[in-house]
Amino acid sequence: MRKGERQVANTLKKVRRDHIERYNLVLKSIKSTDIVLDIACGIGYGSYLIAKQAKAFKVTGIDKSASAIRTGKKFYNSKNILYLKSDIFEVEKIIKEKFFDVIVTIETLEHLKHDKAYLKLLHKLLKLNGTLFISTPNEDVMPYDKKSFPFHERHYSTQEFVALLNSLGFFITQAFSQVDYHVLNGFGGWINIAVCRKQDKKMRKQQPDRFKKTYSSLLKEASQRKLEKDFIRLESDRLFKLGRDKEFWFLNKKWLKFEKAHPLYLRGFFWERRGIDRYAIRYFRRASLLKVDAKNKAFIVSSLFHLAQLYKRRDLKIKALKKCLRLAPNHQGAKKLLKSLI
């Protein structure tokens, strides 16, 4: 369940899998001696995973929502977790620790007007050479607009994300991203996830070119266009099934950069489902005229069969069905319909 963009669930099984997978990445680096700050922790499922599965020494979960903190205390509590209600910029006033070994901030940066001030605060609270886990949507794959993302202030391209972190004293040691719920090596997916070390000004001056070299190597790890294509395909299909039309059309346009038959077929089916046959015919016909290969054959066959059902003229129906059967001789629906027409 979600409330706005917040997960609302009383068990881990009900929390969305992509959210869990981001915290599973964090767990791999937590030690039993670590003091961890999970900032903007929501209902606390991530703090709970860090405390129980990674067995961190102490976890402090901070969120401004009183109801989220109550949920955390009720369903995701442990002896080594302290939940506190606080605005993130007021956190210094209520915590006892001066420094943390690890700070986790998942899907928070894009919600803030004062992003630099927030990162400066995290830098101050993190021990020297401490670890920051931070994730945010990738503008390169999921462009920001207020209608689609009413709770966000902005998204960051991979280059902007890296430059922002480096400029405020964080050196990126590992880069990951997500497509659907899959966590992959390298930036370039739907969500960019950075693992950073805190460095002071002296250390940064000693390594002036290291940031650029690291950024280049991180980009080499990711096959960015493949990640983008996979995300767009999976998310377009999901949004289409959910009936979230504006978001579907937004991603469908981007999908056409990579593929033709599948997104065109979905466009045709979109209009057919709404009873607007002239638009449905337009997109099914565009798909049917594409050059056939192993990847797009099924969508061309389906488009031809839909055209045969939508055309008013008998000769056009027969022509579409014959082409359909040349590509798929065992298509039972096309055989039956053609038999009724001849």
C-alpha positions as CSV (number, residue, x, y, z in Angstrom):
1,M,0.0,0.0,0.0
2,R,1.0,3.6,-0.5
3,K,0.0,6.9,1.0
4,G,1.1,9.5,-1.5
5,E,4.6,8.1,-2.1
6,R,4.9,6.6,1.3
7,Q,4.7,2.8,1.8
8,V,2.0,1.8,4.4
9,A,2.3,-1.8,5.5
10,N,2.3,-3.7,8.8
11,T,4.5,-6.6,7.4
12,L,7.6,-6.7,5.2
13,K,5.7,-8.9,2.7
14,K,3.4,-6.0,1.9
15,V,6.2,-3.5,1.2
16,R,6.9,-3.0,-2.5
17,R,9.7,-5.2,-3.6
18,D,11.8,-2.4,-5.3
19,H,11.9,-0.6,-2.0
20,I,13.0,-3.7,-0.1
21,E,15.8,-4.4,-2.7
22,R,17.3,-0.9,-2.2
23,Y,17.7,-1.7,1.5
24,N,19.0,-5.2,0.8
25,L,21.8,-3.5,-1.0
26,V,22.6,-1.5,2.1
27,L,22.6,-4.6,4.3
28,K,25.6,-6.0,2.6
29,S,27.9,-3.2,3.9
30,I,26.6,-2.9,7.5
31,K,28.8,-4.2,10.4
32,S,27.7,-5.2,13.8
33,T,29.6,-2.2,15.3
34,D,28.0,0.4,13.1
35,I,25.8,3.2,14.4
36,V,23.4,4.0,11.6
37,L,21.1,6.9,10.8
38,D,18.1,6.1,8.5
39,I,16.9,9.5,7.6
40,A,13.4,10.0,6.2
41,C,12.8,6.4,7.2
42,G,9.0,6.3,6.7
43,I,7.3,3.5,8.5
44,G,10.7,2.0,9.4
45,Y,10.8,-1.2,7.4
46,G,14.4,-0.3,6.3
47,S,15.5,0.6,9.8
48,Y,14.1,-2.8,10.9
49,L,16.1,-4.7,8.2
50,I,19.3,-2.9,9.1
51,A,18.7,-3.6,12.8
52,K,17.6,-7.3,12.6
53,Q,19.2,-8.7,9.5
54,A,22.5,-6.7,9.4
55,K,22.5,-6.6,13.2
56,A,23.8,-3.0,13.4
57,F,24.8,-1.9,16.9
58,K,22.2,1.0,16.9
59,V,19.8,2.4,14.3
60,T,18.1,5.8,14.6
61,G,15.1,6.2,12.3
62,I,14.0,9.8,11.6
63,D,10.8,10.9,9.9
64,K,8.7,14.0,10.0
65,S,5.4,12.0,9.9
66,A,4.1,11.2,13.4
67,S,1.8,8.4,11.9
68,A,4.8,6.8,10.2
69,I,6.9,6.8,13.4
70,R,3.9,5.3,15.3
71,T,3.7,2.5,12.6
72,G,7.5,1.9,12.9
73,K,7.3,1.6,16.7
74,K,4.3,-0.7,16.5
75,F,5.3,-3.1,13.6
76,Y,9.0,-2.6,12.9
77,N,10.6,-2.2,16.4
78,S,13.7,-3.7,17.9
79,K,15.9,-3.2,21.0
80,N,18.6,-1.6,18.8
81,I,16.2,0.9,17.0
82,L,15.3,4.4,18.1
83,Y,12.5,6.1,16.2
84,L,12.3,9.9,16.4
85,K,9.8,12.3,14.8
86,S,11.7,15.3,13.4
87,D,12.0,17.5,10.3
88,I,15.3,16.4,8.7
89,F,16.8,19.9,9.1
90,E,16.1,19.8,12.9
91,V,17.7,16.4,13.4
92,E,20.8,17.7,15.1
93,K,18.7,19.1,18.0
94,I,17.2,15.8,19.0
95,I,19.9,13.1,18.4
96,K,22.5,12.2,21.0
97,E,25.2,11.0,18.5
98,K,27.6,13.6,17.1
99,F,28.6,11.3,14.2
100,F,27.3,8.2,12.4
101,D,29.2,5.3,10.8
102,V,26.6,4.9,8.1
103,I,23.8,7.2,6.9
104,V,21.0,5.9,4.7
105,T,18.7,8.2,2.7
106,I,16.6,6.4,0.2
107,E,14.4,8.4,-2.2
108,T,14.6,11.6,-0.2
109,L,16.8,14.1,-2.1
110,E,14.2,14.7,-4.9
111,H,11.6,15.8,-2.4
112,L,13.7,18.7,-1.0
113,K,13.9,22.3,-2.2
114,H,17.2,22.8,-0.3
115,D,19.1,19.7,-1.6
116,K,22.6,21.2,-1.0
117,A,21.8,22.2,2.6
118,Y,20.6,18.6,3.2
119,L,23.8,17.0,1.8
120,K,25.9,19.5,3.9
121,L,24.0,18.3,7.0
122,L,24.6,14.6,6.1
123,H,28.3,15.4,5.6
124,K,28.4,17.0,9.0
125,L,26.7,14.0,10.7
126,L,28.8,11.3,9.0
127,K,32.2,10.2,10.4
128,L,35.3,10.8,8.3
129,N,35.4,7.9,5.9
130,G,31.9,6.9,7.0
131,T,29.5,5.6,4.4
132,L,26.5,7.3,2.8
133,F,23.9,5.3,0.9
134,I,21.7,7.6,-1.3
135,S,19.3,7.0,-4.1
136,T,17.2,9.3,-6.3
137,P,15.3,9.0,-9.6
138,N,17.4,9.3,-12.8
139,E,16.4,12.3,-15.0
140,D,18.0,10.6,-18.0
141,V,15.4,7.8,-17.9
142,M,12.5,9.2,-15.9
143,P,12.3,13.0,-16.7
144,Y,10.7,15.2,-14.1
145,D,7.4,17.0,-14.5
146,K,5.2,18.2,-11.6
147,K,2.0,16.5,-12.9
148,S,3.5,13.0,-12.9
149,F,5.6,13.5,-9.8
150,P,3.6,15.9,-7.5
151,F,5.7,15.2,-4.4
152,H,9.0,15.8,-6.1
153,E,11.0,19.0,-6.6
154,R,13.3,17.7,-9.3
155,H,15.1,14.7,-10.7
156,Y,18.9,14.5,-11.3
157,S,20.7,13.2,-14.4
158,T,23.5,10.8,-13.7
159,Q,26.0,13.6,-14.3
160,E,24.2,16.1,-12.1
161,F,23.9,13.5,-9.3
162,V,27.6,12.7,-9.4
163,A,28.7,16.3,-9.6
164,L,26.4,17.3,-6.7
165,L,27.7,14.6,-4.4
166,N,31.4,15.3,-5.3
167,S,31.0,19.0,-4.8
168,L,29.8,18.6,-1.2
169,G,32.6,16.2,-0.1
170,F,31.3,12.7,-1.0
171,F,33.5,10.4,-3.0
172,I,31.5,7.8,-4.9
173,T,33.0,4.3,-4.3
174,Q,30.2,2.2,-5.8
175,A,27.3,2.9,-8.3
176,F,24.1,0.9,-8.7
177,S,20.8,1.4,-10.4
178,Q,17.4,-0.2,-10.5
179,V,15.2,-1.3,-13.4
180,D,11.9,-2.5,-12.1
181,Y,13.0,-4.3,-8.8
182,H,16.4,-5.4,-10.2
183,V,19.5,-3.8,-8.7
184,L,22.3,-3.6,-11.3
185,N,25.9,-2.5,-11.3
186,G,26.5,1.0,-12.6
187,F,24.4,4.1,-13.0
188,G,21.9,4.4,-15.8
189,G,18.6,2.8,-14.6
190,W,15.3,4.1,-13.3
191,I,16.8,4.9,-9.9
192,N,20.5,5.8,-9.4
193,I,22.0,4.5,-6.1
194,A,25.4,5.9,-4.9
195,V,27.6,4.5,-2.1
196,C,29.8,7.3,-0.9
197,R,32.7,7.9,1.5
198,K,33.0,11.2,3.4
199,Q,36.2,13.1,2.6
200,D,37.5,16.4,4.1
201,K,38.8,19.3,2.0
202,K,42.4,18.3,2.5
203,M,41.8,14.8,1.1
204,R,39.8,16.1,-1.8
205,K,42.6,18.5,-2.8
206,Q,45.1,15.6,-2.8
207,Q,43.0,13.7,-5.4
208,P,41.7,16.4,-7.8
209,D,41.3,14.2,-10.8
210,R,40.0,11.1,-9.1
211,F,36.3,12.1,-9.2
212,K,36.4,12.5,-13.0
213,K,38.1,9.1,-13.4
214,T,35.6,7.4,-11.1
215,Y,32.6,8.9,-12.9
216,S,34.0,7.7,-16.2
217,S,34.6,4.2,-14.9
218,L,31.1,4.0,-13.3
219,L,29.4,4.9,-16.6
220,K,31.4,2.2,-18.4
221,E,30.0,-0.4,-16.0
222,A,26.4,0.4,-17.1
223,S,24.9,-0.4,-20.5
224,Q,22.7,2.7,-20.2
225,R,20.6,2.3,-23.3
226,K,19.8,-1.3,-22.4
227,L,18.7,-0.3,-18.9
228,E,16.6,2.5,-20.2
229,K,15.0,0.3,-22.8
230,D,14.2,-2.5,-20.3
231,F,12.8,0.0,-17.8
232,I,10.6,1.7,-20.4
233,R,9.3,-1.6,-21.7
234,L,8.4,-3.0,-18.3
235,E,7.0,0.2,-16.9
236,S,4.9,1.0,-20.0
237,D,3.4,-2.4,-20.0
238,R,2.6,-2.1,-16.3
239,L,1.1,1.4,-16.6
240,F,-1.0,0.2,-19.5
241,K,-2.5,-2.6,-17.5
242,L,-3.2,-0.3,-14.6
243,G,-5.0,2.2,-16.9
244,R,-2.7,5.0,-16.0
245,D,-3.0,6.6,-19.4
246,K,-1.0,9.8,-19.2
247,E,2.0,8.0,-17.8
248,F,1.7,5.2,-20.3
249,W,1.7,7.6,-23.3
250,F,4.6,9.5,-21.9
251,L,6.8,6.4,-21.7
252,N,5.4,4.9,-24.9
253,K,6.8,7.8,-26.9
254,K,10.2,7.1,-25.5
255,W,9.8,3.4,-26.1
256,L,9.5,4.1,-29.9
257,K,13.2,5.1,-29.9
258,F,14.1,1.5,-29.2
259,E,11.3,-0.6,-30.6
260,K,8.3,-0.2,-33.0
261,A,6.0,-3.2,-33.1
262,H,5.3,-3.7,-29.4
263,P,4.6,0.0,-28.5
264,L,2.6,0.5,-31.7
265,Y,0.5,-2.6,-31.0
266,L,-0.2,-1.3,-27.4
267,R,-1.3,2.0,-28.9
268,G,-3.7,0.3,-31.2
269,F,-5.1,-1.9,-28.4
270,F,-5.4,1.3,-26.2
271,W,-7.8,2.9,-28.7
272,E,-9.6,-0.3,-29.5
273,R,-10.3,-0.8,-25.8
274,R,-11.9,2.7,-25.9
275,G,-14.0,2.0,-29.0
276,I,-12.2,4.5,-31.2
277,D,-11.6,2.3,-34.2
278,R,-10.0,4.8,-36.6
279,Y,-7.2,5.4,-34.2
280,A,-6.8,1.7,-33.4
281,I,-6.6,0.9,-37.1
282,R,-3.9,3.6,-37.6
283,Y,-1.5,2.1,-35.0
284,F,-2.2,-1.6,-35.8
285,R,-1.6,-0.8,-39.5
286,R,1.7,1.0,-38.7
287,A,2.8,-2.1,-36.8
288,S,1.7,-4.5,-39.5
289,L,3.8,-2.7,-42.1
290,L,7.1,-3.2,-40.3
291,K,9.8,-5.6,-41.5
292,V,9.3,-8.9,-39.7
293,D,12.0,-10.3,-37.5
294,A,12.0,-12.8,-34.6
295,K,11.5,-10.1,-32.0
296,N,8.5,-8.3,-33.5
297,K,6.8,-11.1,-35.3
298,A,4.2,-11.9,-32.6
299,F,3.1,-8.2,-32.3
300,I,2.8,-7.9,-36.1
301,V,0.7,-11.0,-36.3
302,S,-1.5,-9.8,-33.4
303,S,-1.9,-6.3,-35.1
304,L,-3.0,-8.0,-38.4
305,F,-5.6,-10.1,-36.6
306,H,-7.0,-7.0,-34.8
307,L,-7.1,-5.1,-38.2
308,A,-9.1,-8.0,-39.7
309,Q,-11.6,-7.6,-36.8
310,L,-11.8,-3.8,-37.1
311,Y,-11.9,-3.2,-40.9
312,K,-15.4,-2.7,-42.3
313,R,-14.6,-3.8,-45.8
314,R,-14.6,-7.6,-46.5
315,D,-11.6,-7.4,-48.9
316,L,-9.4,-5.6,-46.4
317,K,-10.4,-8.2,-43.7
318,I,-9.4,-11.1,-46.0
319,K,-6.1,-9.4,-47.0
320,A,-5.1,-8.9,-43.3
321,L,-6.0,-12.4,-42.4
322,K,-4.1,-14.0,-45.3
323,K,-1.0,-12.0,-44.3
324,C,-1.5,-13.0,-40.7
325,L,-1.7,-16.7,-41.6
326,R,1.4,-16.4,-43.8
327,L,3.3,-15.3,-40.8
328,A,1.5,-17.7,-38.3
329,P,-0.1,-20.6,-40.2
330,N,-1.5,-22.1,-37.0
331,H,-3.3,-19.0,-35.8
332,Q,-6.7,-20.5,-35.0
333,G,-8.6,-17.3,-34.6
334,A,-7.5,-16.1,-38.0
335,K,-8.3,-19.4,-39.6
336,K,-11.8,-19.4,-38.2
337,L,-12.5,-15.8,-39.2
338,L,-11.2,-16.2,-42.7
339,K,-13.4,-19.3,-43.2
340,S,-16.4,-17.3,-42.2
341,L,-15.6,-14.7,-44.8
342,I,-14.9,-16.9,-47.8
